[in-house]
């Protein structure tokens, strides 16, 4: 159970829509490339109508503050089957990184599952507790420059560990003795703070453990903003293949600027 799980949902029935061309997609989509079961006609780059409108507002706010920057969308709508696949995938990847056998029960495996669980919502089939991305209300995103190249915000999206917490590099900058490390950490934190500022001003709420995850209208948003109910429940609607035909894309690589 998450702290937002008890919040009731009264779905407003807004449709899932493809992201418009004004919003940059980071492609190829990493979960599609990993083999996640979206289905032949599915596209992850979809969100609820009201969420898209707020994303466009956030981009306008960003470009008013930093004209050379734009939002870059890493992931959006995620059906339940994909959530289930990616939780298992993340556990396996983290076990490999730590040299743990994911098929052998152990305290070390329990620790990995617990840590992954701080970042990946359980693939609950209960309509009262949907994973945030399954609602079409949550988006994972970063900043990009005017050419569409993602900026470095200090860690990869989906990184497991404290480095992904929104304020992580603020602490690093305060404690660093080396001037170069202090300057780099301050730059990462400034970029994270800028992303959070424009998203919050546009009406989103940020996941407490993830600098990249924002939502509007789901249970997490309701919990963080003190709302009595959520606006969006789980949506398993099959999206239009490919989404918007004019949507812009940029490589979802590990290269940052």
WOZICOR-V933666 format. One record per backbone hydrogen bond with DSSP energy under -1.0 kcal/mol. NH is the residue of the N-H (numbers start at 0). CO is the residue of the C=O. E is the energy in kcal/mol with one decimal. If there is no record, write none. Layout:
NH:CO:E + NH:CO:E
This chain:
4:1:-1.6 + 6:3:-1.5 + 9:229:-2.5 + 11:230:-2.5 + 16:46:-3.0 + 18:44:-2.1 + 22:19:-1.7 + 24:247:-2.1 + 25:72:-2.7 + 26:249:-4.6 + 32:28:-2.2 + 33:29:-1.3 + 34:31:-1.3 + 35:30:-2.6 + 37:35:-2.0 + 41:38:-1.4 + 45:43:-2.2 + 46:16:-2.0 + 47:135:-2.8 + 48:14:-1.4 + 51:47:-2.3 + 52:48:-2.0 + 53:49:-1.6 + 54:50:-2.2 + 55:51:-2.4 + 56:52:-1.6 + 57:53:-2.5 + 58:54:-2.3 + 59:55:-1.9 + 60:56:-2.3 + 61:57:-2.5 + 62:58:-2.6 + 63:59:-1.5 + 64:60:-1.5 + 65:61:-3.5 + 68:65:-2.5 + 69:143:-2.1 + 71:141:-2.3 + 72:23:-3.4 + 73:139:-2.5 + 74:139:-1.8 + 76:43:-1.2 + 76:45:-1.4 + 77:132:-1.9 + 82:78:-2.1 + 83:79:-2.5 + 84:80:-2.1 + 85:81:-2.9 + 86:82:-2.1 + 87:83:-1.7 + 88:84:-2.3 + 89:85:-2.7 + 90:86:-2.1 + 91:87:-2.3 + 92:88:-2.6 + 93:89:-2.4 + 94:90:-2.3 + 95:91:-2.4 + 96:92:-2.0 + 97:93:-1.7 + 99:94:-3.0 + 103:100:-1.3 + 109:105:-2.2 + 110:106:-2.0 + 111:107:-1.9 + 112:108:-2.6 + 113:109:-2.2 + 114:110:-2.3 + 115:111:-3.0 + 116:112:-1.8 + 117:114:-1.3 + 118:115:-1.8 + 119:115:-2.7 + 123:121:-2.6 + 128:125:-2.0 + 133:130:-1.3 + 134:131:-1.5 + 135:132:-1.0 + 138:213:-2.9 + 139:74:-2.8 + 140:211:-2.1 + 141:71:-2.3 + 143:69:-2.6 + 144:148:-2.3 + 147:144:-2.1 + 150:142:-2.9 + 158:155:-1.9 + 163:160:-1.9 + 164:161:-1.9 + 167:164:-2.1 + 169:166:-1.0 + 170:166:-1.1 + 171:167:-1.5 + 172:168:-2.4 + 173:169:-1.8 + 174:170:-1.8 + 175:171:-2.0 + 181:177:-2.5 + 182:178:-2.5 + 183:179:-2.4 + 184:180:-2.7 + 185:181:-2.1 + 186:182:-1.9 + 187:183:-2.3 + 188:184:-2.5 + 189:185:-2.4 + 190:186:-2.0 + 191:187:-2.3 + 192:188:-2.8 + 193:189:-2.1 + 194:190:-2.4 + 195:191:-2.6 + 196:192:-2.6 + 197:193:-2.0 + 198:194:-1.9 + 199:195:-2.9 + 200:196:-2.1 + 201:197:-1.3 + 202:199:-1.5 + 203:198:-2.4 + 204:214:-2.6 + 206:212:-2.3 + 210:163:-1.7 + 213:138:-2.4 + 214:204:-2.2 + 215:136:-1.8 + 221:217:-2.2 + 222:218:-2.6 + 223:219:-2.5 + 224:220:-1.9 + 226:221:-2.1 + 229:7:-2.8 + 230:216:-2.5 + 231:216:-2.0 + 234:133:-3.1 + 242:239:-1.7 + 246:243:-1.5 + 249:24:-2.8 + 252:250:-1.4 + 256:149:-1.4
